[in-house]
Amino acid sequence: MGEILKVEVDKALARRFKKRAMQSHGYKKGAVKKALVDLVERFALPARADWGALRGSLKCMGETSVSLQHRALRDAD
């Protein structure tokens, strides 16, 4: 058996969490527990970026960061 964690949260927050848990894990027994375990696992894992996967995905074509910012601002208008 695993560790038991007891927490107290706002009633409205608990209701929203339970609703989302059942939507994503199914309307059956254990859905809230599965969602909570998923949430704790994601929170506890160290954040790691996969820089290898990102390499080459940004195409700057020799532009500087300032010119990219200006282009982004221009495109947002």
C-alpha positions as CSV (number, residue, x, y, z in Angstrom):
1,M,0.0,0.0,0.0
2,G,1.2,3.5,-0.7
3,E,1.4,6.7,1.3
4,I,-1.8,8.4,2.4
5,L,-2.0,12.1,1.8
6,K,-4.8,14.1,3.5
7,V,-5.5,17.6,2.2
8,E,-8.2,20.1,2.8
9,V,-9.3,22.2,-0.2
10,D,-12.1,24.6,-1.0
11,K,-15.4,22.9,-1.7
12,A,-15.8,24.5,-5.1
13,L,-12.2,23.6,-6.1
14,A,-12.9,20.0,-5.1
15,R,-16.1,19.8,-7.1
16,R,-14.3,21.2,-10.2
17,F,-11.4,18.7,-9.8
18,K,-13.8,15.8,-9.4
19,K,-15.7,16.8,-12.5
20,R,-12.6,17.1,-14.6
21,A,-11.2,13.8,-13.2
22,M,-14.4,12.0,-14.2
23,Q,-14.4,13.6,-17.6
24,S,-10.8,12.5,-18.3
25,H,-10.7,9.2,-16.5
26,G,-14.3,8.0,-17.0
27,Y,-17.3,8.1,-14.7
28,K,-16.4,5.1,-12.7
29,K,-14.9,4.2,-9.3
30,G,-11.3,5.3,-8.9
31,A,-11.4,8.1,-11.5
32,V,-10.6,10.8,-8.9
33,K,-7.7,8.8,-7.4
34,K,-6.2,8.2,-10.9
35,A,-6.4,11.9,-11.7
36,L,-4.8,12.8,-8.3
37,V,-2.0,10.3,-8.8
38,D,-1.4,11.7,-12.3
39,L,-1.3,15.2,-10.9
40,V,1.1,14.4,-8.1
41,E,3.4,12.5,-10.4
42,R,3.6,15.4,-12.9
43,F,4.3,17.8,-10.0
44,A,7.0,15.6,-8.5
45,L,8.9,14.9,-11.7
46,P,11.8,17.2,-12.4
47,A,11.2,19.5,-15.2
48,R,13.4,18.6,-18.2
49,A,13.5,20.1,-21.6
50,D,14.3,17.9,-24.6
51,W,16.5,20.4,-26.3
52,G,17.5,17.8,-28.9
53,A,13.9,17.6,-30.2
54,L,13.7,21.4,-30.3
55,R,17.0,21.9,-32.3
56,G,16.2,22.9,-35.8
57,S,12.5,23.5,-35.2
58,L,12.9,27.2,-34.9
59,K,13.8,28.8,-38.2
60,C,15.3,32.2,-37.6
61,M,17.2,32.6,-40.9
62,G,19.9,34.7,-39.3
63,E,17.5,37.1,-37.5
64,T,18.4,38.6,-34.2
65,S,16.2,38.2,-31.1
66,V,15.3,41.9,-31.4
67,S,14.2,41.6,-35.0
68,L,12.1,38.5,-34.1
69,Q,10.5,40.5,-31.3
70,H,9.7,43.3,-33.6
71,R,8.2,40.9,-36.2
72,A,6.1,39.2,-33.5
73,L,4.7,42.6,-32.3
74,R,4.0,43.6,-35.9
75,D,2.2,40.3,-36.6
76,A,0.1,40.7,-33.4
77,D,-1.4,43.9,-34.6
